[in-house]
């Protein structure tokens, strides 16, 4: 004889919902087997069916990254102004090399030569005139460097290291221009043809040469030294920090 079924042993048709039927309201909300209603995310951090929000956030991140790179890569307005000033200074100094070349051609001592019919010889055996051309070029370069540094300092008192670099580059270019211009405008370098044209025993001027190539740096060295000295002596200085007022005796 079997015992009668108790209410706990009976299976309710609602215990196992049919496939596709929504869960019973009595089922706890925290059960993991129950899916969330349609349109709600399964996890709190998951997107709620709107992918355009993620795309917009990615685009904003990319724009911010590009803006940051552009900010670090592009120079500021002050730096651009200094570069423009340095370029103008270098061009102006290089053009002034034409004047240096003309003065060197005029002031440099001439090298007298003479032909005996078979060879071309120096009229002065000491040969001091050739060394004098190098010395004159060096002195002129130092003078031009000092003058250009003073002019640049008077025009650009707030200039930085860019102006000094512009002076240095312009000084080298000006020296090269002056050297080649003086040689080109001076006596011909074809000494034999010049001796034949002058005749035997006739003194003529030899070509203008620059033996010491280190003289090409005289302009740049003088310009940098003078400009840095002027900036250190008469350039603008940072304001000193204000000192706190003295404490009054007895004040608390």
C-alpha positions as CSV (number, residue, x, y, z in Angstrom):
1,X,0.0,0.0,0.0
2,X,1.5,3.2,-1.1
3,X,1.4,6.5,0.8
4,X,-0.6,9.3,-0.7
5,X,1.2,12.0,-2.6
6,X,2.0,15.1,-0.6
7,X,1.7,18.5,-2.0
8,X,5.5,18.8,-2.1
9,X,5.9,15.8,-4.4
10,X,3.5,17.1,-6.9
11,X,5.0,18.8,-10.0
12,X,3.3,22.0,-11.1
13,X,3.0,22.7,-14.7
14,X,4.6,26.1,-14.0
15,X,7.8,24.7,-12.7
16,X,9.2,24.0,-16.1
17,X,8.2,26.8,-18.4
18,X,7.7,26.0,-22.0
19,X,10.4,27.1,-24.5
20,X,10.0,30.7,-25.5
21,X,7.6,31.5,-22.6
22,X,8.7,34.3,-20.2
23,X,9.8,33.3,-16.7
24,X,7.4,33.3,-13.9
25,X,7.2,36.4,-11.7
26,X,7.8,34.2,-8.6
27,X,11.3,33.4,-9.9
28,X,14.1,35.4,-8.1
29,X,15.6,38.2,-10.1
30,X,19.1,37.3,-9.3
31,X,18.9,33.8,-10.9
32,X,21.5,33.6,-13.6
33,X,19.3,31.3,-15.7
34,X,16.8,34.1,-16.3
35,X,17.7,36.3,-19.2
36,X,17.4,40.1,-19.0
37,X,14.5,41.7,-20.8
38,X,15.1,42.6,-24.4
39,X,17.0,45.9,-24.8
40,X,18.9,45.8,-21.5
41,X,22.6,44.7,-21.3
42,X,23.6,41.4,-19.8
43,X,26.5,43.2,-18.0
44,X,26.6,46.7,-16.5
45,X,29.6,47.7,-18.6
46,X,28.2,46.4,-21.9
47,X,26.9,48.8,-24.5
48,X,23.2,49.0,-24.7
49,X,22.6,48.4,-28.3
50,X,24.0,51.8,-29.5
51,X,27.3,51.3,-31.3
52,X,27.4,54.9,-32.5
53,X,28.3,56.0,-29.0
54,X,31.4,53.9,-29.0
55,X,32.3,55.2,-32.5
56,X,32.0,58.8,-31.3
57,X,34.1,58.2,-28.3
58,X,36.8,56.6,-30.5
59,X,36.7,59.6,-32.8
60,X,37.0,62.0,-29.9
61,X,40.0,60.1,-28.6
62,X,41.7,60.1,-32.0
63,X,41.1,63.9,-32.4
64,X,42.5,64.5,-28.9
65,X,45.6,62.4,-29.8
66,X,46.1,64.2,-33.1
67,X,45.7,67.6,-31.3
68,X,48.3,66.6,-28.7
69,X,50.8,65.5,-31.3
70,X,50.3,68.7,-33.3
71,X,50.7,70.7,-30.2
72,X,54.1,69.0,-29.4
73,X,55.3,69.0,-33.1
74,X,54.4,72.6,-34.2
75,X,56.7,75.3,-32.9
76,X,55.2,78.2,-30.9
77,X,54.8,81.7,-32.3
78,X,57.8,83.0,-30.4
79,X,60.1,80.3,-31.8
80,X,58.7,80.9,-35.4
81,X,59.4,84.6,-35.0
82,X,63.0,83.9,-33.8
83,X,63.6,81.5,-36.8
84,X,62.3,84.2,-39.2
85,X,64.6,86.8,-37.7
86,X,67.6,84.5,-37.8
87,X,66.9,83.7,-41.5
88,X,66.7,87.4,-42.3
89,X,69.9,88.1,-40.4
90,X,71.8,85.3,-42.2
91,X,70.7,86.6,-45.6
92,X,71.6,90.2,-44.8
93,X,75.0,89.3,-43.5
94,X,75.7,87.1,-46.5
95,X,74.8,89.9,-48.9
96,X,77.2,92.2,-46.9
97,X,80.0,89.8,-48.0
98,X,80.1,91.6,-51.3
99,X,81.3,94.7,-49.6
100,X,84.0,92.7,-47.8
101,X,85.2,91.3,-51.1
102,X,85.5,94.7,-52.7
103,X,87.4,96.1,-49.7
104,X,89.7,93.2,-49.6
105,X,90.5,93.6,-53.3
106,X,91.2,97.3,-52.7
107,X,93.2,97.1,-49.5
108,X,95.0,93.8,-49.9
109,X,98.7,94.3,-50.8
110,X,99.5,93.3,-54.3
111,X,102.0,90.6,-55.1
112,X,104.4,91.9,-57.8
113,X,105.7,89.4,-60.3
114,X,108.2,89.6,-63.1
115,X,109.1,87.4,-66.0
116,X,112.7,86.8,-67.2
117,X,111.5,85.2,-70.4
118,X,111.7,81.6,-69.2
119,X,110.0,81.7,-65.7
120,X,107.9,83.9,-63.6
121,X,109.5,85.1,-60.3
122,X,108.6,87.1,-57.3
123,X,109.9,90.6,-57.5
124,X,110.3,90.7,-53.7
125,X,112.0,87.6,-52.5
126,X,110.6,87.9,-49.0
127,X,107.0,87.2,-50.2
128,X,105.5,89.2,-47.4
129,X,102.8,90.6,-49.7
130,X,101.1,87.2,-50.1
131,X,100.8,86.8,-46.3
132,X,99.5,90.4,-46.1
133,X,96.5,89.5,-48.2
134,X,95.5,86.8,-45.6
135,X,96.0,89.2,-42.7
136,X,94.0,91.9,-44.4
137,X,91.1,89.5,-45.0
138,X,91.2,88.4,-41.4
139,X,91.1,91.9,-40.0
140,X,88.3,92.9,-42.3
141,X,86.3,89.8,-41.3
142,X,86.8,90.6,-37.6
143,X,85.6,94.2,-38.2
144,X,82.6,93.2,-40.2
145,X,81.7,90.6,-37.6
146,X,81.8,93.1,-34.8
147,X,79.7,95.7,-36.7
148,X,77.1,93.1,-37.8
149,X,76.8,91.9,-34.2
150,X,76.2,95.4,-32.9
151,X,73.6,96.2,-35.6
152,X,71.7,92.9,-34.9
153,X,71.7,93.6,-31.2
154,X,70.3,97.1,-31.6
155,X,67.5,95.8,-33.8
156,X,66.7,92.6,-31.9
157,X,67.4,93.2,-28.2
158,X,65.2,90.3,-27.2
159,X,66.7,87.8,-29.6
160,X,67.9,84.4,-28.4
161,X,70.3,81.8,-29.6
162,X,68.7,81.7,-33.0
163,X,70.1,85.1,-33.9
164,X,73.6,84.0,-32.9
165,X,73.3,81.0,-35.1
166,X,72.0,83.2,-37.9
167,X,75.0,85.5,-37.5
168,X,77.4,82.5,-37.6
169,X,75.9,81.0,-40.7
170,X,75.7,84.4,-42.4
171,X,79.3,85.2,-41.5
172,X,80.6,82.0,-43.1
173,X,78.5,82.6,-46.3
174,X,79.7,86.3,-46.4
175,X,83.3,85.3,-46.1
176,X,83.1,82.7,-48.9
177,X,81.3,85.3,-51.1
178,X,84.0,87.9,-50.4
179,X,86.8,85.4,-51.0
180,X,85.5,84.2,-54.4
181,X,84.5,87.8,-55.4
182,X,87.9,89.1,-54.7
183,X,89.7,86.4,-56.6
184,X,87.3,86.8,-59.5
185,X,87.7,90.6,-59.8
186,X,91.4,90.5,-59.1
187,X,94.2,89.8,-61.5
188,X,93.9,86.7,-63.6
189,X,95.1,83.4,-62.2
190,X,96.7,82.5,-65.5
191,X,100.2,83.8,-64.5
192,X,101.9,82.5,-67.7
193,X,99.5,84.3,-70.0
194,X,99.7,87.4,-67.9
195,X,103.5,87.3,-68.0
196,X,103.5,87.0,-71.8
197,X,101.1,89.8,-72.2
198,X,103.2,92.1,-69.9
199,X,106.5,91.2,-71.6
200,X,110.0,90.3,-70.3
201,X,111.2,92.2,-67.3
202,X,107.9,94.0,-66.8
203,X,106.4,93.9,-63.3
204,X,102.7,92.8,-63.1
205,X,100.4,91.9,-60.2
206,X,99.9,88.3,-59.3
207,X,96.5,86.8,-58.6
208,X,94.8,87.5,-55.3
209,X,94.8,84.4,-53.1
210,X,93.7,83.4,-49.6
211,X,96.2,81.0,-48.3
212,X,94.9,80.6,-44.7
213,X,91.3,79.2,-45.1
214,X,90.8,79.7,-41.4
215,X,90.3,83.4,-42.1
216,X,86.8,82.5,-43.4
217,X,85.7,82.0,-39.8
218,X,86.9,85.4,-38.6
219,X,83.5,87.1,-39.3
220,X,81.5,84.4,-37.5
221,X,83.7,84.2,-34.5
222,X,83.7,87.9,-34.0
223,X,80.0,88.2,-34.5
224,X,79.1,85.5,-32.0
225,X,81.5,86.8,-29.3
226,X,80.4,90.4,-29.6
227,X,76.7,89.6,-29.7
228,X,76.9,87.3,-26.6
229,X,78.9,89.9,-24.7
230,X,76.4,92.7,-25.6
231,X,73.5,90.4,-24.6
232,X,75.1,89.6,-21.3
233,X,75.9,93.3,-20.5
234,X,72.9,95.2,-21.8
235,X,70.3,92.5,-22.6
236,X,67.0,92.2,-20.8
237,X,67.0,90.4,-17.5
238,X,64.4,88.5,-15.7
239,X,62.6,90.4,-12.9
240,X,63.8,89.5,-9.4
241,X,61.2,87.9,-7.1
242,X,59.5,90.2,-4.7
243,X,60.7,89.8,-1.1
244,X,58.1,89.4,1.6
245,X,57.5,92.4,3.8
246,X,59.4,92.5,7.1
247,X,57.6,91.2,10.1
248,X,56.4,93.8,12.6
249,X,57.7,93.3,16.1
250,X,55.0,92.1,18.4
251,X,52.6,91.2,15.6
252,X,51.0,87.8,15.7
